[in-house]
């Protein structure tokens, strides 16, 4: 089963909402079953780092 961009956008939206609720800006990455990046966002104020350090 693959992750579509639409799926990734829904996951990111939910994660952004939660990060806002707890007051912690985050890097949010969505990968497919093979570990390939589908989408990534870094919220304003989130730690500037690599997508390699993002956890699924």
N, C-alpha and C positions, 0 to 999 in steps of 0.2 A: 504494500500500500504506500503510495507516495503522498507527500504533503504539497498541496497546491498553494499558490501565492495567496489566494483568498483565505485558505485555512490559516496560513501564517499571519495574515493581517488580523484575523479574529483573536488568535493567541496573543499577539502583541498588544492589541487593544485591551484585552483583559489584564495582561501583566502591567500595562501602563496605569490602568485604573487602580490596581492594587498598590503599586508603588506610590501613587499619589495619596492614597488613603493612609499609608504608613509614613509618609513624608520622607521616603528614601528614593532619590532618583537612581535609575538602574540602566544598565546595558541589557538589552533583551535580544536574544538570538533564537531563531527557530531553524532547526535542521531536519533533513529528511532521514529515512531509515539508514542510509549509508553515511550519515554524519556530514553531509554536504549542506552548506549554508543556503537557506531559502530566503531568509530576511533577517535584518538586524537593525535595531535603533539604539541610539544613546540619548537618553533624556538629558535635557539641560541640567547641568550640575552633577551629572553622573561621572564616576571615575573614568578618566581617559585611559583606555587599555586596549588590548588586542581581543579580537573575536575568539582567539584560541583560549582565552581564560574564561569565556562564558560557559556556564553549565546548562545542560538541557533540563 
